[in-house]
Amino acid sequence: MVPLLLTGLLAVISWQVAVGGPLLGLDLSARHGVHELRGWLDNPWVDYGARGLADLGGAFPAIPVLLAAAVLAARRQWRAGGPRWWLPLPAAALAAVLIPLLVVPAKAWFARPGPLGETVRAGGLGWYPSGHTATSAIAYGTAALLVGRTLASPAARRWLYAATAAVCCGVGAGLVWSDYHWLLDVTASWCLAGSVLWALDRRLPGPVG
């Protein structure tokens, strides 16, 4: 049910972006609300923090964190005597490769202008879907799934997953706050990442405890 909902929502958003449908009014409303709140706060530190959160969605540091988590998970599985202790390594590599394979063609196809009216040059990449959002959600989400499976405590796994979700939400919020992306750019990438993580979660071995 979850992947169907995520895929369906992604399809609806993509259709609306492609045809310039009424759903894009959410982007304008969200941007207007953010600008009003930003003007009311008038705090440069909030803006710096938002940009810092957005930067967490870049390939650096997201991919190094993913690879480090894979090494850590493989080592912990090996020390625990897991039969497929090496599996986190190819899983992380696959996740890292999937990000550009899924995002870059979509950016080129939709060629959506940015929230500040930035135009897309011929053959260039647009703003939909959000690459930073997809990178953070897939990379950090995969890292959490890999390491989480080496934690014997269910409570520790829940805290790890909750913290990862908070970071990914922070990246998306930072992108919208800083006018780097439309809200629907971010939402679509969360749907895409959620589908990838759901599939990965079903194929990895269960937790050690």
Biotite code that builds the C-alpha atoms (Angstrom):
import biotite.structure as struc

atoms = struc.array([
    struc.Atom([0.000, 0.000, 0.000], chain_id="A", res_id=1, res_name="MET", atom_name="CA", element="C"),
    struc.Atom([2.774, 2.451, 0.925], chain_id="A", res_id=2, res_name="VAL", atom_name="CA", element="C"),
    struc.Atom([4.651, 2.217, -2.404], chain_id="A", res_id=3, res_name="PRO", atom_name="CA", element="C"),
    struc.Atom([1.375, 2.550, -4.311], chain_id="A", res_id=4, res_name="LEU", atom_name="CA", element="C"),
    struc.Atom([0.503, 5.733, -2.421], chain_id="A", res_id=5, res_name="LEU", atom_name="CA", element="C"),
    struc.Atom([3.978, 7.176, -2.935], chain_id="A", res_id=6, res_name="LEU", atom_name="CA", element="C"),
    struc.Atom([4.057, 6.253, -6.611], chain_id="A", res_id=7, res_name="THR", atom_name="CA", element="C"),
    struc.Atom([0.554, 7.606, -7.135], chain_id="A", res_id=8, res_name="GLY", atom_name="CA", element="C"),
    struc.Atom([1.365, 10.914, -5.458], chain_id="A", res_id=9, res_name="LEU", atom_name="CA", element="C"),
    struc.Atom([4.590, 11.195, -7.460], chain_id="A", res_id=10, res_name="LEU", atom_name="CA", element="C"),
    struc.Atom([2.677, 10.546, -10.673], chain_id="A", res_id=11, res_name="ALA", atom_name="CA", element="C"),
    struc.Atom([0.062, 13.203, -9.863], chain_id="A", res_id=12, res_name="VAL", atom_name="CA", element="C"),
    struc.Atom([2.679, 15.814, -8.980], chain_id="A", res_id=13, res_name="ILE", atom_name="CA", element="C"),
    struc.Atom([4.711, 15.030, -12.096], chain_id="A", res_id=14, res_name="SER", atom_name="CA", element="C"),
    struc.Atom([1.606, 15.315, -14.271], chain_id="A", res_id=15, res_name="TRP", atom_name="CA", element="C"),
    struc.Atom([0.722, 18.672, -12.756], chain_id="A", res_id=16, res_name="GLN", atom_name="CA", element="C"),
    struc.Atom([4.260, 19.976, -13.234], chain_id="A", res_id=17, res_name="VAL", atom_name="CA", element="C"),
    struc.Atom([4.270, 18.785, -16.848], chain_id="A", res_id=18, res_name="ALA", atom_name="CA", element="C"),
    struc.Atom([0.972, 20.495, -17.736], chain_id="A", res_id=19, res_name="VAL", atom_name="CA", element="C"),
    struc.Atom([1.247, 23.484, -15.396], chain_id="A", res_id=20, res_name="GLY", atom_name="CA", element="C"),
    struc.Atom([-1.860, 22.325, -13.522], chain_id="A", res_id=21, res_name="GLY", atom_name="CA", element="C"),
    struc.Atom([-3.692, 23.932, -10.594], chain_id="A", res_id=22, res_name="PRO", atom_name="CA", element="C"),
    struc.Atom([-1.798, 21.876, -8.030], chain_id="A", res_id=23, res_name="LEU", atom_name="CA", element="C"),
    struc.Atom([1.156, 24.195, -8.647], chain_id="A", res_id=24, res_name="LEU", atom_name="CA", element="C"),
    struc.Atom([-0.804, 26.792, -6.712], chain_id="A", res_id=25, res_name="GLY", atom_name="CA", element="C"),
    struc.Atom([0.477, 25.006, -3.599], chain_id="A", res_id=26, res_name="LEU", atom_name="CA", element="C"),
    struc.Atom([3.975, 26.061, -4.592], chain_id="A", res_id=27, res_name="ASP", atom_name="CA", element="C"),
    struc.Atom([2.968, 29.696, -4.870], chain_id="A", res_id=28, res_name="LEU", atom_name="CA", element="C"),
    struc.Atom([1.075, 29.598, -1.567], chain_id="A", res_id=29, res_name="SER", atom_name="CA", element="C"),
    struc.Atom([3.980, 27.934, 0.226], chain_id="A", res_id=30, res_name="ALA", atom_name="CA", element="C"),
    struc.Atom([6.461, 30.408, -1.211], chain_id="A", res_id=31, res_name="ARG", atom_name="CA", element="C"),
    struc.Atom([4.271, 33.347, -0.215], chain_id="A", res_id=32, res_name="HIS", atom_name="CA", element="C"),
    struc.Atom([3.920, 31.970, 3.305], chain_id="A", res_id=33, res_name="GLY", atom_name="CA", element="C"),
    struc.Atom([7.647, 31.411, 3.643], chain_id="A", res_id=34, res_name="VAL", atom_name="CA", element="C"),
    struc.Atom([8.410, 34.944, 2.475], chain_id="A", res_id=35, res_name="HIS", atom_name="CA", element="C"),
    struc.Atom([5.955, 36.412, 4.954], chain_id="A", res_id=36, res_name="GLU", atom_name="CA", element="C"),
    struc.Atom([7.397, 34.374, 7.817], chain_id="A", res_id=37, res_name="LEU", atom_name="CA", element="C"),
    struc.Atom([10.936, 35.184, 6.762], chain_id="A", res_id=38, res_name="ARG", atom_name="CA", element="C"),
    struc.Atom([10.132, 38.886, 6.704], chain_id="A", res_id=39, res_name="GLY", atom_name="CA", element="C"),
    struc.Atom([8.427, 38.686, 10.095], chain_id="A", res_id=40, res_name="TRP", atom_name="CA", element="C"),
    struc.Atom([11.378, 36.897, 11.699], chain_id="A", res_id=41, res_name="LEU", atom_name="CA", element="C"),
    struc.Atom([13.986, 39.061, 9.935], chain_id="A", res_id=42, res_name="ASP", atom_name="CA", element="C"),
    struc.Atom([16.739, 36.912, 11.423], chain_id="A", res_id=43, res_name="ASN", atom_name="CA", element="C"),
    struc.Atom([19.816, 36.200, 9.277], chain_id="A", res_id=44, res_name="PRO", atom_name="CA", element="C"),
    struc.Atom([20.773, 33.291, 11.533], chain_id="A", res_id=45, res_name="TRP", atom_name="CA", element="C"),
    struc.Atom([17.594, 31.461, 10.580], chain_id="A", res_id=46, res_name="VAL", atom_name="CA", element="C"),
    struc.Atom([18.489, 31.975, 6.927], chain_id="A", res_id=47, res_name="ASP", atom_name="CA", element="C"),
    struc.Atom([22.034, 30.718, 7.527], chain_id="A", res_id=48, res_name="TYR", atom_name="CA", element="C"),
    struc.Atom([20.655, 27.673, 9.323], chain_id="A", res_id=49, res_name="GLY", atom_name="CA", element="C"),
    struc.Atom([18.244, 26.937, 6.498], chain_id="A", res_id=50, res_name="ALA", atom_name="CA", element="C"),
    struc.Atom([21.015, 27.117, 3.922], chain_id="A", res_id=51, res_name="ARG", atom_name="CA", element="C"),
    struc.Atom([23.160, 24.877, 6.102], chain_id="A", res_id=52, res_name="GLY", atom_name="CA", element="C"),
    struc.Atom([20.387, 22.288, 6.274], chain_id="A", res_id=53, res_name="LEU", atom_name="CA", element="C"),
    struc.Atom([19.919, 22.495, 2.506], chain_id="A", res_id=54, res_name="ALA", atom_name="CA", element="C"),
    struc.Atom([23.636, 21.877, 2.010], chain_id="A", res_id=55, res_name="ASP", atom_name="CA", element="C"),
    struc.Atom([23.300, 18.552, 3.842], chain_id="A", res_id=56, res_name="LEU", atom_name="CA", element="C"),
    struc.Atom([21.532, 17.325, 0.715], chain_id="A", res_id=57, res_name="GLY", atom_name="CA", element="C"),
    struc.Atom([24.596, 17.733, -1.470], chain_id="A", res_id=58, res_name="GLY", atom_name="CA", element="C"),
    struc.Atom([26.562, 14.751, -2.738], chain_id="A", res_id=59, res_name="ALA", atom_name="CA", element="C"),
    struc.Atom([29.110, 15.804, -0.160], chain_id="A", res_id=60, res_name="PHE", atom_name="CA", element="C"),
    struc.Atom([28.466, 15.041, 2.685], chain_id="A", res_id=61, res_name="PRO", atom_name="CA", element="C"),
    struc.Atom([25.564, 12.665, 1.912], chain_id="A", res_id=62, res_name="ALA", atom_name="CA", element="C"),
    struc.Atom([27.450, 10.075, -0.179], chain_id="A", res_id=63, res_name="ILE", atom_name="CA", element="C"),
    struc.Atom([30.491, 9.844, 2.153], chain_id="A", res_id=64, res_name="PRO", atom_name="CA", element="C"),
    struc.Atom([28.095, 9.349, 5.074], chain_id="A", res_id=65, res_name="VAL", atom_name="CA", element="C"),
    struc.Atom([26.337, 6.577, 3.142], chain_id="A", res_id=66, res_name="LEU", atom_name="CA", element="C"),
    struc.Atom([29.592, 4.807, 2.310], chain_id="A", res_id=67, res_name="LEU", atom_name="CA", element="C"),
    struc.Atom([30.917, 5.162, 5.863], chain_id="A", res_id=68, res_name="ALA", atom_name="CA", element="C"),
    struc.Atom([27.671, 3.727, 7.220], chain_id="A", res_id=69, res_name="ALA", atom_name="CA", element="C"),
    struc.Atom([27.948, 0.781, 4.823], chain_id="A", res_id=70, res_name="ALA", atom_name="CA", element="C"),
    struc.Atom([31.485, 0.015, 6.002], chain_id="A", res_id=71, res_name="VAL", atom_name="CA", element="C"),
    struc.Atom([30.394, 0.290, 9.628], chain_id="A", res_id=72, res_name="LEU", atom_name="CA", element="C"),
    struc.Atom([27.378, -1.947, 9.070], chain_id="A", res_id=73, res_name="ALA", atom_name="CA", element="C"),
    struc.Atom([29.434, -4.546, 7.188], chain_id="A", res_id=74, res_name="ALA", atom_name="CA", element="C"),
    struc.Atom([32.047, -4.583, 9.931], chain_id="A", res_id=75, res_name="ARG", atom_name="CA", element="C"),
    struc.Atom([29.424, -5.009, 12.653], chain_id="A", res_id=76, res_name="ARG", atom_name="CA", element="C"),
    struc.Atom([27.707, -7.772, 10.684], chain_id="A", res_id=77, res_name="GLN", atom_name="CA", element="C"),
    struc.Atom([31.034, -9.517, 10.148], chain_id="A", res_id=78, res_name="TRP", atom_name="CA", element="C"),
    struc.Atom([31.925, -9.339, 13.833], chain_id="A", res_id=79, res_name="ARG", atom_name="CA", element="C"),
    struc.Atom([28.477, -10.707, 14.680], chain_id="A", res_id=80, res_name="ALA", atom_name="CA", element="C"),
    struc.Atom([29.058, -13.644, 12.327], chain_id="A", res_id=81, res_name="GLY", atom_name="CA", element="C"),
    struc.Atom([26.431, -12.629, 9.792], chain_id="A", res_id=82, res_name="GLY", atom_name="CA", element="C"),
    struc.Atom([26.391, -14.907, 6.719], chain_id="A", res_id=83, res_name="PRO", atom_name="CA", element="C"),
    struc.Atom([26.022, -11.985, 4.313], chain_id="A", res_id=84, res_name="ARG", atom_name="CA", element="C"),
    struc.Atom([28.019, -9.416, 6.223], chain_id="A", res_id=85, res_name="TRP", atom_name="CA", element="C"),
    struc.Atom([29.237, -7.819, 2.987], chain_id="A", res_id=86, res_name="TRP", atom_name="CA", element="C"),
    struc.Atom([25.736, -6.967, 1.727], chain_id="A", res_id=87, res_name="LEU", atom_name="CA", element="C"),
    struc.Atom([25.710, -3.351, 3.019], chain_id="A", res_id=88, res_name="PRO", atom_name="CA", element="C"),
    struc.Atom([28.544, -2.465, 0.638], chain_id="A", res_id=89, res_name="LEU", atom_name="CA", element="C"),
    struc.Atom([26.788, -3.237, -2.675], chain_id="A", res_id=90, res_name="PRO", atom_name="CA", element="C"),
    struc.Atom([23.507, -1.929, -1.233], chain_id="A", res_id=91, res_name="ALA", atom_name="CA", element="C"),
    struc.Atom([25.127, 1.446, -0.536], chain_id="A", res_id=92, res_name="ALA", atom_name="CA", element="C"),
    struc.Atom([26.778, 1.495, -3.959], chain_id="A", res_id=93, res_name="ALA", atom_name="CA", element="C"),
    struc.Atom([23.439, 0.749, -5.619], chain_id="A", res_id=94, res_name="LEU", atom_name="CA", element="C"),
    struc.Atom([21.723, 3.543, -3.670], chain_id="A", res_id=95, res_name="ALA", atom_name="CA", element="C"),
    struc.Atom([24.455, 6.008, -4.621], chain_id="A", res_id=96, res_name="ALA", atom_name="CA", element="C"),
    struc.Atom([24.143, 5.100, -8.307], chain_id="A", res_id=97, res_name="VAL", atom_name="CA", element="C"),
    struc.Atom([20.339, 5.207, -8.295], chain_id="A", res_id=98, res_name="LEU", atom_name="CA", element="C"),
    struc.Atom([20.231, 8.850, -7.210], chain_id="A", res_id=99, res_name="ILE", atom_name="CA", element="C"),
    struc.Atom([21.572, 10.387, -10.450], chain_id="A", res_id=100, res_name="PRO", atom_name="CA", element="C"),
    struc.Atom([19.961, 7.687, -12.589], chain_id="A", res_id=101, res_name="LEU", atom_name="CA", element="C"),
    struc.Atom([16.521, 8.585, -11.249], chain_id="A", res_id=102, res_name="LEU", atom_name="CA", element="C"),
    struc.Atom([16.879, 12.337, -10.782], chain_id="A", res_id=103, res_name="VAL", atom_name="CA", element="C"),
    struc.Atom([18.967, 13.635, -13.684], chain_id="A", res_id=104, res_name="VAL", atom_name="CA", element="C"),
    struc.Atom([16.755, 12.349, -16.550], chain_id="A", res_id=105, res_name="PRO", atom_name="CA", element="C"),
    struc.Atom([13.667, 13.711, -14.786], chain_id="A", res_id=106, res_name="ALA", atom_name="CA", element="C"),
    struc.Atom([15.274, 17.127, -14.353], chain_id="A", res_id=107, res_name="LYS", atom_name="CA", element="C"),
    struc.Atom([16.149, 17.218, -18.036], chain_id="A", res_id=108, res_name="ALA", atom_name="CA", element="C"),
    struc.Atom([12.696, 16.019, -19.093], chain_id="A", res_id=109, res_name="TRP", atom_name="CA", element="C"),
    struc.Atom([10.583, 18.428, -17.018], chain_id="A", res_id=110, res_name="PHE", atom_name="CA", element="C"),
    struc.Atom([13.012, 21.371, -17.288], chain_id="A", res_id=111, res_name="ALA", atom_name="CA", element="C"),
    struc.Atom([11.054, 23.248, -14.633], chain_id="A", res_id=112, res_name="ARG", atom_name="CA", element="C"),
    struc.Atom([12.152, 26.816, -13.849], chain_id="A", res_id=113, res_name="PRO", atom_name="CA", element="C"),
    struc.Atom([13.258, 27.595, -10.310], chain_id="A", res_id=114, res_name="GLY", atom_name="CA", element="C"),
    struc.Atom([11.322, 29.566, -7.690], chain_id="A", res_id=115, res_name="PRO", atom_name="CA", element="C"),
    struc.Atom([13.272, 32.731, -8.418], chain_id="A", res_id=116, res_name="LEU", atom_name="CA", element="C"),
    struc.Atom([12.391, 32.552, -12.103], chain_id="A", res_id=117, res_name="GLY", atom_name="CA", element="C"),
    struc.Atom([15.649, 30.979, -13.185], chain_id="A", res_id=118, res_name="GLU", atom_name="CA", element="C"),
    struc.Atom([15.368, 29.733, -16.733], chain_id="A", res_id=119, res_name="THR", atom_name="CA", element="C"),
    struc.Atom([16.591, 26.374, -17.995], chain_id="A", res_id=120, res_name="VAL", atom_name="CA", element="C"),
    struc.Atom([18.973, 26.546, -20.899], chain_id="A", res_id=121, res_name="ARG", atom_name="CA", element="C"),
    struc.Atom([18.589, 24.123, -23.789], chain_id="A", res_id=122, res_name="ALA", atom_name="CA", element="C"),
    struc.Atom([19.881, 20.742, -22.722], chain_id="A", res_id=123, res_name="GLY", atom_name="CA", element="C"),
    struc.Atom([20.153, 21.907, -19.108], chain_id="A", res_id=124, res_name="GLY", atom_name="CA", element="C"),
    struc.Atom([18.628, 20.516, -15.941], chain_id="A", res_id=125, res_name="LEU", atom_name="CA", element="C"),
    struc.Atom([15.524, 21.954, -14.339], chain_id="A", res_id=126, res_name="GLY", atom_name="CA", element="C"),
    struc.Atom([14.486, 22.133, -10.711], chain_id="A", res_id=127, res_name="TRP", atom_name="CA", element="C"),
    struc.Atom([12.072, 19.198, -10.676], chain_id="A", res_id=128, res_name="TYR", atom_name="CA", element="C"),
    struc.Atom([12.517, 16.936, -8.832], chain_id="A", res_id=129, res_name="PRO", atom_name="CA", element="C"),
    struc.Atom([14.843, 18.195, -6.120], chain_id="A", res_id=130, res_name="SER", atom_name="CA", element="C"),
    struc.Atom([18.220, 16.520, -6.371], chain_id="A", res_id=131, res_name="GLY", atom_name="CA", element="C"),
    struc.Atom([19.299, 17.604, -2.892], chain_id="A", res_id=132, res_name="HIS", atom_name="CA", element="C"),
    struc.Atom([16.123, 16.189, -1.370], chain_id="A", res_id=133, res_name="THR", atom_name="CA", element="C"),
    struc.Atom([16.479, 12.874, -3.180], chain_id="A", res_id=134, res_name="ALA", atom_name="CA", element="C"),
    struc.Atom([20.173, 12.656, -2.341], chain_id="A", res_id=135, res_name="THR", atom_name="CA", element="C"),
    struc.Atom([19.647, 13.285, 1.359], chain_id="A", res_id=136, res_name="SER", atom_name="CA", element="C"),
    struc.Atom([16.621, 11.010, 1.709], chain_id="A", res_id=137, res_name="ALA", atom_name="CA", element="C"),
    struc.Atom([18.085, 8.079, -0.229], chain_id="A", res_id=138, res_name="ILE", atom_name="CA", element="C"),
    struc.Atom([21.638, 8.385, 1.106], chain_id="A", res_id=139, res_name="ALA", atom_name="CA", element="C"),
    struc.Atom([20.839, 9.047, 4.765], chain_id="A", res_id=140, res_name="TYR", atom_name="CA", element="C"),
    struc.Atom([17.825, 6.740, 4.668], chain_id="A", res_id=141, res_name="GLY", atom_name="CA", element="C"),
    struc.Atom([19.869, 3.869, 3.274], chain_id="A", res_id=142, res_name="THR", atom_name="CA", element="C"),
    struc.Atom([22.619, 4.553, 5.810], chain_id="A", res_id=143, res_name="ALA", atom_name="CA", element="C"),
    struc.Atom([20.063, 4.372, 8.617], chain_id="A", res_id=144, res_name="ALA", atom_name="CA", element="C"),
    struc.Atom([18.590, 1.116, 7.305], chain_id="A", res_id=145, res_name="LEU", atom_name="CA", element="C"),
    struc.Atom([22.033, -0.480, 7.041], chain_id="A", res_id=146, res_name="LEU", atom_name="CA", element="C"),
    struc.Atom([23.264, 0.592, 10.465], chain_id="A", res_id=147, res_name="VAL", atom_name="CA", element="C"),
    struc.Atom([19.865, 0.050, 12.062], chain_id="A", res_id=148, res_name="GLY", atom_name="CA", element="C"),
    struc.Atom([19.991, -3.623, 11.179], chain_id="A", res_id=149, res_name="ARG", atom_name="CA", element="C"),
    struc.Atom([23.127, -4.002, 13.293], chain_id="A", res_id=150, res_name="THR", atom_name="CA", element="C"),
    struc.Atom([21.444, -2.565, 16.402], chain_id="A", res_id=151, res_name="LEU", atom_name="CA", element="C"),
    struc.Atom([19.981, -5.135, 18.766], chain_id="A", res_id=152, res_name="ALA", atom_name="CA", element="C"),
    struc.Atom([17.765, -2.618, 20.530], chain_id="A", res_id=153, res_name="SER", atom_name="CA", element="C"),
    struc.Atom([14.469, -1.762, 18.784], chain_id="A", res_id=154, res_name="PRO", atom_name="CA", element="C"),
    struc.Atom([14.431, 1.535, 20.698], chain_id="A", res_id=155, res_name="ALA", atom_name="CA", element="C"),
    struc.Atom([17.863, 2.445, 19.301], chain_id="A", res_id=156, res_name="ALA", atom_name="CA", element="C"),
    struc.Atom([16.648, 1.691, 15.792], chain_id="A", res_id=157, res_name="ARG", atom_name="CA", element="C"),
    struc.Atom([13.586, 3.869, 16.276], chain_id="A", res_id=158, res_name="ARG", atom_name="CA", element="C"),
    struc.Atom([15.726, 6.761, 17.510], chain_id="A", res_id=159, res_name="TRP", atom_name="CA", element="C"),
    struc.Atom([18.091, 6.354, 14.559], chain_id="A", res_id=160, res_name="LEU", atom_name="CA", element="C"),
    struc.Atom([15.241, 6.313, 12.040], chain_id="A", res_id=161, res_name="TYR", atom_name="CA", element="C"),
    struc.Atom([13.522, 9.277, 13.694], chain_id="A", res_id=162, res_name="ALA", atom_name="CA", element="C"),
    struc.Atom([16.736, 11.326, 13.701], chain_id="A", res_id=163, res_name="ALA", atom_name="CA", element="C"),
    struc.Atom([17.347, 10.478, 10.040], chain_id="A", res_id=164, res_name="THR", atom_name="CA", element="C"),
    struc.Atom([13.814, 11.493, 9.105], chain_id="A", res_id=165, res_name="ALA", atom_name="CA", element="C"),
    struc.Atom([14.274, 14.781, 10.979], chain_id="A", res_id=166, res_name="ALA", atom_name="CA", element="C"),
    struc.Atom([17.475, 15.543, 9.075], chain_id="A", res_id=167, res_name="VAL", atom_name="CA", element="C"),
    struc.Atom([15.827, 14.776, 5.728], chain_id="A", res_id=168, res_name="CYS", atom_name="CA", element="C"),
    struc.Atom([12.827, 16.945, 6.611], chain_id="A", res_id=169, res_name="CYS", atom_name="CA", element="C"),
    struc.Atom([15.248, 19.687, 7.597], chain_id="A", res_id=170, res_name="GLY", atom_name="CA", element="C"),
    struc.Atom([16.954, 19.491, 4.204], chain_id="A", res_id=171, res_name="VAL", atom_name="CA", element="C"),
    struc.Atom([13.626, 19.864, 2.414], chain_id="A", res_id=172, res_name="GLY", atom_name="CA", element="C"),
    struc.Atom([12.531, 22.724, 4.641], chain_id="A", res_id=173, res_name="ALA", atom_name="CA", element="C"),
    struc.Atom([15.867, 24.463, 4.136], chain_id="A", res_id=174, res_name="GLY", atom_name="CA", element="C"),
    struc.Atom([15.546, 24.201, 0.365], chain_id="A", res_id=175, res_name="LEU", atom_name="CA", element="C"),
    struc.Atom([12.058, 25.725, 0.352], chain_id="A", res_id=176, res_name="VAL", atom_name="CA", element="C"),
    struc.Atom([12.959, 28.392, 2.913], chain_id="A", res_id=177, res_name="TRP", atom_name="CA", element="C"),
    struc.Atom([15.997, 29.470, 0.895], chain_id="A", res_id=178, res_name="SER", atom_name="CA", element="C"),
    struc.Atom([14.085, 29.593, -2.431], chain_id="A", res_id=179, res_name="ASP", atom_name="CA", element="C"),
    struc.Atom([16.279, 26.841, -3.810], chain_id="A", res_id=180, res_name="TYR", atom_name="CA", element="C"),
    struc.Atom([13.269, 24.673, -4.697], chain_id="A", res_id=181, res_name="HIS", atom_name="CA", element="C"),
    struc.Atom([9.509, 24.671, -4.943], chain_id="A", res_id=182, res_name="TRP", atom_name="CA", element="C"),
    struc.Atom([7.583, 22.698, -2.334], chain_id="A", res_id=183, res_name="LEU", atom_name="CA", element="C"),
    struc.Atom([6.406, 20.161, -4.915], chain_id="A", res_id=184, res_name="LEU", atom_name="CA", element="C"),
    struc.Atom([10.000, 19.603, -6.078], chain_id="A", res_id=185, res_name="ASP", atom_name="CA", element="C"),
    struc.Atom([10.820, 18.509, -2.546], chain_id="A", res_id=186, res_name="VAL", atom_name="CA", element="C"),
    struc.Atom([7.625, 16.500, -2.049], chain_id="A", res_id=187, res_name="THR", atom_name="CA", element="C"),
    struc.Atom([8.138, 14.564, -5.279], chain_id="A", res_id=188, res_name="ALA", atom_name="CA", element="C"),
    struc.Atom([11.675, 13.633, -4.271], chain_id="A", res_id=189, res_name="SER", atom_name="CA", element="C"),
    struc.Atom([10.438, 12.415, -0.881], chain_id="A", res_id=190, res_name="TRP", atom_name="CA", element="C"),
    struc.Atom([7.951, 10.180, -2.694], chain_id="A", res_id=191, res_name="CYS", atom_name="CA", element="C"),
    struc.Atom([10.700, 8.879, -4.977], chain_id="A", res_id=192, res_name="LEU", atom_name="CA", element="C"),
    struc.Atom([13.075, 8.260, -2.083], chain_id="A", res_id=193, res_name="ALA", atom_name="CA", element="C"),
    struc.Atom([10.357, 6.613, -0.012], chain_id="A", res_id=194, res_name="GLY", atom_name="CA", element="C"),
    struc.Atom([9.706, 4.089, -2.777], chain_id="A", res_id=195, res_name="SER", atom_name="CA", element="C"),
    struc.Atom([13.416, 3.305, -3.086], chain_id="A", res_id=196, res_name="VAL", atom_name="CA", element="C"),
    struc.Atom([13.832, 2.875, 0.672], chain_id="A", res_id=197, res_name="LEU", atom_name="CA", element="C"),
    struc.Atom([10.712, 0.731, 0.921], chain_id="A", res_id=198, res_name="TRP", atom_name="CA", element="C"),
    struc.Atom([12.069, -1.633, -1.745], chain_id="A", res_id=199, res_name="ALA", atom_name="CA", element="C"),
    struc.Atom([15.502, -1.712, -0.111], chain_id="A", res_id=200, res_name="LEU", atom_name="CA", element="C"),
    struc.Atom([14.025, -2.396, 3.324], chain_id="A", res_id=201, res_name="ASP", atom_name="CA", element="C"),
    struc.Atom([12.206, -5.440, 1.958], chain_id="A", res_id=202, res_name="ARG", atom_name="CA", element="C"),
    struc.Atom([15.373, -6.921, 0.475], chain_id="A", res_id=203, res_name="ARG", atom_name="CA", element="C"),
    struc.Atom([17.846, -6.464, 3.292], chain_id="A", res_id=204, res_name="LEU", atom_name="CA", element="C"),
    struc.Atom([18.222, -9.099, 6.015], chain_id="A", res_id=205, res_name="PRO", atom_name="CA", element="C"),
    struc.Atom([16.355, -8.449, 9.240], chain_id="A", res_id=206, res_name="GLY", atom_name="CA", element="C"),
    struc.Atom([17.895, -6.754, 12.298], chain_id="A", res_id=207, res_name="PRO", atom_name="CA", element="C"),
    struc.Atom([20.360, -8.743, 14.387], chain_id="A", res_id=208, res_name="VAL", atom_name="CA", element="C"),
    struc.Atom([18.177, -8.528, 17.477], chain_id="A", res_id=209, res_name="GLY", atom_name="CA", element="C"),
])
